[in-house]
Amino acid sequence: MGAYDEYKGIDYVQTRTSREFDNFFINRTPPNDPVITGFNYVFFTSPDLPIASAAFAGKSLGNYNINDVLKSNGCFLKLPAYGDSIYSNDIVKTLSGDGKLFMPIFTNRAISAPGSNQELATIDYAETWNRYKIVLGTSTKDTRIGGNFGLELLEDQNLTISKTINLWIDCMEGQFFGDVLSSHSLAIDFASVQNMYIDNLVSMYHFAVRPDGKTLVYWSKYTGVFPTTKPFDVYQSRDGEATAVPSVNVNFQFSYKEDMEIAILREFNSLNGNNAGSIVSDTGLGTGNKFYENSVSIGSPGQSGIGITKSNNTNSGIPLYELHLAENNDPLYNGSTHINF
């Protein structure tokens, strides 16, 4: 018997689950719809490292000349156009946030995905002299505020990932010691200070999907993300022993983590060009219901070619969300289809 009988119109998976909430089963047989993991996408937003003119757009440098600042930073970090460099223009452009909200190179190269539990902390209440007590739950904040995760990323013979991480970390170190200048370090008036933000931190979105490549089963967002490891240990070797290095492992630090929040999906779509104020259903675009943060109906992918749509599972009453991903120049991409496997 399948999960769905098209002749009777019965969703057996949902029928069984509903019965389990109301009845005690004699036999504890496993459900016939287990979650299947191992299909993941990660999306990193771009930092605004002060290594290209795009990072200074719309910002006041006071009496400082932007070309002088860029030359100072470029010479210190050994960027292209300031002498010999190990970095490509694409690496510089990506890390300066020039033209893109996301860094596709990390999405395309990531072959692992992070994951961690949220643990509810406890306190002891009303403990007696002989140590009887009541244990109460408090908060999961300790496992949501601050932490780290690792990613395995595909590497190539030009060391694209290693060099990208190397420049990102070197720039952060240079900013810390004052060797790399940014619009924030050069702010001279209170208005500029009010608009300051940390330009070397990013957010990362993680989506786990079913084997169909699109239906979301889990999603999370990491805020305040930055790399902490230059993955150079993989290049140690013994003389004469040729070893392929297909991937490198990079550790990242984050400030805050959120799991399974509907607002994450809305935010992800708004970053990709969808109108966050009027996100609509993918069936009958323009006529869907409007929602705020705790409920969201999501429309077609934005101009970047990625986005999330929502469809209602009429049998279970639980909405399904789908990740749509395709290249803008892909002839099979029509603005609403998911990635073709």
C-alpha positions in Angstrom: 0.0 0.0 0.0 1.4 3.4 -1.0 1.5 6.5 1.1 -1.4 7.9 -1.0 -4.2 6.0 -2.6 -5.3 8.1 -5.6 -8.6 6.1 -5.9 -9.8 6.7 -2.4 -8.0 10.1 -1.9 -6.6 8.9 1.4 -3.3 10.1 2.8 -2.3 7.0 4.8 0.8 8.7 6.2 -1.2 11.5 7.8 -4.0 9.2 8.7 -1.6 7.0 10.6 0.0 10.0 12.4 -3.4 11.4 13.4 -4.3 8.0 14.9 -1.1 7.8 16.8 -2.0 11.0 18.7 -5.3 9.5 19.8 -4.7 5.7 20.1 -2.2 3.2 21.6 -0.9 0.9 18.9 -0.3 -2.8 19.8 2.6 -3.0 17.3 5.3 -0.3 17.3 6.1 -0.4 13.6 8.2 2.4 12.1 6.5 5.0 10.1 6.8 4.5 6.3 7.9 8.1 5.7 11.2 8.5 7.6 13.2 11.7 7.1 16.1 11.3 4.7 19.1 13.5 5.3 22.2 14.2 3.2 20.8 16.8 0.7 21.9 20.3 1.7 22.5 23.8 0.5 24.3 26.6 2.3 24.2 30.2 1.3 26.7 32.8 2.6 25.9 36.5 2.4 28.8 38.7 1.2 30.9 40.7 3.5 31.9 44.3 2.7 35.6 44.0 3.1 37.4 47.4 2.3 39.3 45.9 -0.6 37.3 47.4 -3.5 35.4 50.6 -4.2 32.1 48.9 -3.8 32.7 48.5 0.0 32.9 52.3 0.3 29.8 53.2 -1.8 27.6 55.8 -0.1 30.0 56.1 2.9 31.8 59.2 4.1 35.5 59.1 4.4 35.9 62.7 5.6 39.1 64.2 4.3 40.5 60.8 3.1 40.6 60.0 -0.6 39.0 56.6 -1.4 41.8 55.8 -3.9 44.5 56.4 -1.3 42.6 54.1 1.2 42.2 51.4 -1.4 45.9 51.6 -2.4 46.9 51.4 1.3 44.7 48.4 1.9 45.6 46.8 -1.5 49.4 47.1 -0.9 49.1 45.7 2.7 47.0 42.7 1.6 48.9 42.3 -1.7 45.8 42.5 -3.9 45.7 42.6 -7.7 46.6 45.9 -9.4 49.0 46.7 -6.5 51.8 44.3 -7.5 52.1 40.5 -7.7 49.1 38.8 -6.1 47.9 35.3 -5.4 44.3 36.5 -5.5 42.0 36.7 -8.5 39.7 39.6 -9.2 36.8 37.3 -8.6 37.9 36.6 -5.0 38.3 40.3 -4.3 35.0 41.1 -5.9 33.2 38.4 -3.9 34.7 39.5 -0.5 33.9 43.2 -1.1 30.3 42.5 -1.8 30.6 44.0 -5.3 27.3 43.3 -7.1 26.1 40.3 -5.1 24.4 39.7 -1.8 25.6 36.1 -1.7 28.9 34.3 -2.3 27.9 31.5 -4.7 31.4 29.9 -4.6 30.7 28.6 -1.1 27.3 27.2 -2.1 28.8 25.5 -5.1 31.7 24.0 -3.2 30.2 23.0 0.2 29.9 19.2 0.5 28.9 19.1 4.2 26.5 21.0 6.3 26.5 22.0 10.0 24.0 21.0 12.6 23.8 21.2 16.4 21.2 20.6 19.1 19.4 23.2 21.1 19.7 22.3 24.8 17.3 23.6 27.4 19.3 24.7 30.5 17.9 24.0 33.9 18.0 25.4 37.4 17.4 23.8 40.8 14.5 25.1 42.8 13.3 24.6 46.4 16.2 22.3 47.4 15.8 20.9 50.9 18.5 20.1 53.5 18.6 16.5 52.3 18.9 17.6 48.7 15.4 16.9 47.3 14.7 19.5 44.7 12.6 20.5 41.8 14.4 20.9 38.5 13.0 23.6 36.2 13.7 24.4 32.6 15.0 27.8 31.7 16.3 28.7 28.2 18.1 27.4 25.2 20.0 30.6 24.7 23.3 29.0 25.8 23.3 26.8 22.7 22.0 29.6 20.4 24.3 32.4 21.3 27.8 31.9 20.1 29.4 28.8 18.7 31.2 27.3 15.8 30.8 24.9 12.9 32.9 23.3 10.3 32.4 23.0 6.5 34.1 20.7 4.0 34.6 22.6 0.7 35.7 21.3 -2.6 39.1 22.7 -3.6 40.8 23.1 -7.0 44.5 23.3 -8.1 44.3 27.1 -7.9 43.4 26.9 -4.2 40.4 29.1 -4.8 38.8 28.3 -1.4 42.0 28.4 0.6 42.9 31.8 -1.0 39.4 33.2 -0.4 39.6 32.2 3.3 43.1 33.5 3.6 42.2 36.9 2.3 39.1 37.1 4.5 41.1 36.3 7.7 44.1 38.5 6.8 41.7 41.4 6.2 40.0 40.9 9.6 43.4 40.7 11.3 44.6 43.8 9.5 41.4 45.7 10.6 42.0 44.6 14.2 45.5 46.0 14.3 44.7 49.1 12.3 46.7 48.1 9.2 43.6 47.9 7.0 41.3 50.9 6.9 37.6 50.9 6.4 34.9 53.6 6.3 34.1 52.8 9.9 37.6 53.3 11.2 37.7 56.6 9.3 34.4 57.9 10.5 34.8 61.5 11.8 31.2 62.5 12.6 28.5 61.1 14.9 26.1 60.4 12.0 28.8 58.2 10.4 29.3 56.4 13.7 25.5 55.8 14.0 25.5 54.0 10.7 28.5 51.8 11.4 28.3 48.0 11.1 30.8 45.1 11.2 31.7 44.7 7.6 33.6 41.4 7.9 30.8 39.3 9.3 28.1 37.5 7.3 25.1 35.4 7.7 24.7 31.8 6.5 21.5 30.0 5.6 21.3 26.2 5.7 18.6 24.3 3.9 18.2 20.6 4.1 15.9 19.1 1.4 14.3 15.8 0.5 15.8 13.6 -2.2 13.6 15.5 -4.7 16.1 18.3 -4.4 13.6 21.0 -3.4 11.2 20.2 -0.5 12.6 21.6 2.7 12.7 19.4 5.8 15.0 21.7 7.9 16.4 25.1 7.8 18.5 27.4 10.0 20.3 30.7 10.0 23.7 31.6 11.5 24.4 35.3 12.2 27.7 37.0 12.6 29.7 34.3 10.7 33.4 34.5 10.0 36.2 31.9 9.2 38.7 31.0 11.9 40.8 28.5 10.1 43.2 28.8 7.1 43.0 25.3 5.7 46.7 24.8 5.0 47.2 21.6 6.9 46.1 19.4 4.0 49.2 20.4 2.0 51.6 18.6 4.4 53.0 15.5 2.7 55.9 13.1 2.4 58.3 13.6 -0.5 57.4 11.6 -3.5 53.9 10.6 -2.3 51.5 12.4 -4.5 48.2 13.0 -2.7 45.0 14.4 -4.2 43.4 17.2 -2.1 39.8 17.2 -3.3 38.5 19.3 -0.4 39.5 21.4 2.6 37.9 21.8 6.1 37.2 25.3 7.3 36.0 26.3 10.8 33.6 29.2 11.2 32.5 31.2 14.3 29.0 32.6 14.7 27.2 34.9 17.2 23.6 33.6 17.0 21.8 30.6 15.5 18.1 30.1 14.7 16.4 26.9 13.7 13.1 26.3 11.9 11.9 29.9 12.1 9.4 30.8 9.4 10.8 34.3 9.3 14.1 32.9 8.0 12.3 31.9 4.8 10.7 35.3 4.4 14.0 37.0 4.9 15.8 34.8 2.5 13.3 35.6 -0.2 13.5 39.3 0.5 17.3 39.2 0.0 16.8 37.6 -3.4 14.6 40.4 -4.8 11.1 39.3 -3.8 8.9 42.0 -2.3 9.0 41.3 1.4 5.9 43.4 1.9 3.7 41.4 -0.4 5.0 37.9 -0.6 2.3 35.7 -2.2 1.4 32.1 -2.8 3.0 30.3 -5.7 -0.4 29.3 -6.9 -2.2 32.3 -8.3 0.5 34.8 -7.9 -0.8 38.2 -6.8 -3.9 36.7 -5.0 -2.3 35.0 -2.1 -2.7 36.0 1.6 -0.4 38.5 3.2 1.5 37.5 6.4 3.9 38.9 8.8 6.7 36.9 10.4 5.0 33.9 12.1 3.2 32.8 8.9 4.4 33.3 5.4 3.3 32.4 1.9 6.2 32.6 -0.5 6.2 33.4 -4.2 8.4 32.8 -7.2 12.3 33.1 -7.1 13.8 36.5 -7.4 16.1 37.9 -10.0 19.1 36.0 -8.5 17.5 32.8 -9.6 17.0 31.4 -6.1 14.0 31.5 -3.9 11.5 29.6 -1.8 7.8 28.9 -2.6 5.1 27.6 -0.4 2.3 25.1 -1.2 -0.3 23.7 1.2 -0.5 20.0 1.8 -4.3 19.8 1.8 -4.3 16.3 3.3 -2.2 17.0 6.3 -2.9 20.8 6.6 0.9 21.4 7.0 2.4 23.7 4.5 5.4 22.6 2.4 8.2 24.9 1.4 10.4 24.3 -1.6 13.8 25.7 -2.5 14.2 26.8 -6.1 17.6 27.1 -7.5 18.8 27.4 -11.1 21.4 29.4 -13.0 20.2 32.6 -14.6 21.9 31.6 -17.8 20.5 28.0 -17.7 18.3 27.5 -20.8 16.1 25.1 -18.7 15.5 27.9 -16.1 12.2 29.7 -16.5 12.1 31.5 -13.3 10.0 29.0 -11.4 11.6 25.6 -11.8 13.9 24.1 -9.3 17.4 22.9 -10.0 17.5 20.1 -12.6 19.2 16.9 -11.3 
